[in-house]
Amino acid sequence: MDELLKNHMFATHAIAAAGSVTLGCALTHPLDTLKTLIQVGTVPNKKLVATQILDRVRYLSGITGLYSGFAWSTFGRISGVGARFGIFELLTAFYKDGREDNYVYVSEALLAGIAAGALEGFVSTPFELLKLRAQVTSASCLPKSASEIKQATSSPLITKLLRGYTPDKKAWDLTVGLLSSLSSKHPNMVAALKEYPWMMTGSGKPPSVHEVRKPLDVITLEGWRALWRGLRSGIARDCVFGGIFFSSWQFLHIGILNKMAIEMEHPPRFSYSHHILEFLVFSCKMLTAHFHFHF
């Protein structure tokens, strides 16, 4: 019965968390879209403003264009928040195991927050990539309609290399002519051509972001690793945020509890000043280890 109740409570918390994240994303996603488009579209000699972005999105994608990438953003937030709090609770439960009181040190909260941030960054990076590409698409030029594009007959190889493209016949013939002089005993010619598939479009340049926005297109054209592009920066950002978030949360939580317990008949075993001293000592140790590592 206890196990059933625990599972029921876990499912309740998971549903409530998913619902709250979805509601938060629904309210803030248009602002996130505006921020992304201003950051991407602004150049040194031409700075975009929110009204210009709104007019362009309404003209190209309609008002619903402000919610482009909403699904990816929601899935990424739910996965990231779940990973963050899940790892933190798991590590702090390990820290508290065997202790007489249910207590976590600020330094332990800092380390658990860093680990939780690392996993959050790894989980949410693919969703962020797909969300950003969908947002950019909402303000990009509309492609030609299917009736205006004359679909050329192509071999299965071209279809695999250029998913969603109409190959340029002249550029393709030129590419084939150049490659025909090479040895045909290449160990993996298809994999080699996948690194430069835009040669066959005739432009000689990689496709735009709004042309490669679906997961299957990204994987086919750029490979699996493209989904985790910018992973190091994302992990560094989330590690710093997670460490500061959980350590400051624990620090303030302990301070509030100690203040509320001042007039108790039996004061807590550890005082607030003890936590401050313990946090400072841990910070000094981390700085000492950092300088020792580099020097």
Secondary structure, 3 states (H helix, E strand, C coil): CHHHHHHHHHHHHHHHHHHHHHHHHHHHHHHHHHHHHHHHHCECCECCCHHHHHHHHHHHCCHHHHHCCHHHHHHHHHHHHHHHHHHHHHHHHHHHCCCCCCCCCHHHHHHHHHHHHHHHHHHHHHHHHHHHHHHHHHCCCCCCCCCCCCCCCCCHHHHHHCCCCCCCHHHHHHHHHHHHCCCCCCCCHHHHHHCCHHHHHCCCCCCCHHHCCCHHHHHHHHCHHHHHCCHHHHHHHHHHHHHHHHHHHHHHHHHHHHHHCCCCCCCCCCCHHHHHHHHHHHHHHHHHHHHHHHC
